[in-house]
Amino acid sequence: MESNLGNVINTLKRKKDKEVVIEFLKTIRKYLPPSDDFSITLWKSGIYEYILDRNGIAIMRIAEDEYLPYMTAYEKRMDYSQLPDNLVNNLDWKGILRQLRDIALEYAKRDKSFDKIADMVNNVILENL
């Protein structure tokens, strides 16, 4: 498990192109808990936020209503091949790993097997400081 993630990160550090980023995101997705409550923020641009969850990538449009004290959000699922170049070029893979570790630690309160995932991700983070 750890070696697969480590290999993808080594490739990502050498060559940050769209195919490698897609492979990295697909690998990260495998470690997400089986819950709709967790997602990883990939990139924010204005009112748009790109997220990765257990179902893949989605773009969220978040807006605050002018006259009401409500936030509205619209979700649109997208294919990995539709990732914008700005996201690929500005991908914060260390931040994504930190978010994944935090999610695994939180979910480990329900399922102890996620402690192993959190430890594995933490080791990968420490190896790539």
Number of C-alpha atoms within 10 A of each C-alpha: 10 13 10 11 17 19 12 19 22 12 16 18 12 10 12 15 13 19 14 18 23 16 17 20 20 16 16 20 19 11 18 23 20 12 11 10 10 18 22 21 17 22 18 13 10 8 11 16 16 23 19 21 21 19 13 15 24 22 21 18 16 15 14 12 10 8 6 7 7 10 10 10 13 11 14 10 13 13 10 17 9 9 17 11 11 10 16 18 12 11 15 13 17 14 14 18 18 16 18 24 23 15 21 25 19 16 21 17 11 9 12 12 12 21 17 13 21 23 15 18 25 17 13 18 17 9 9 12 6
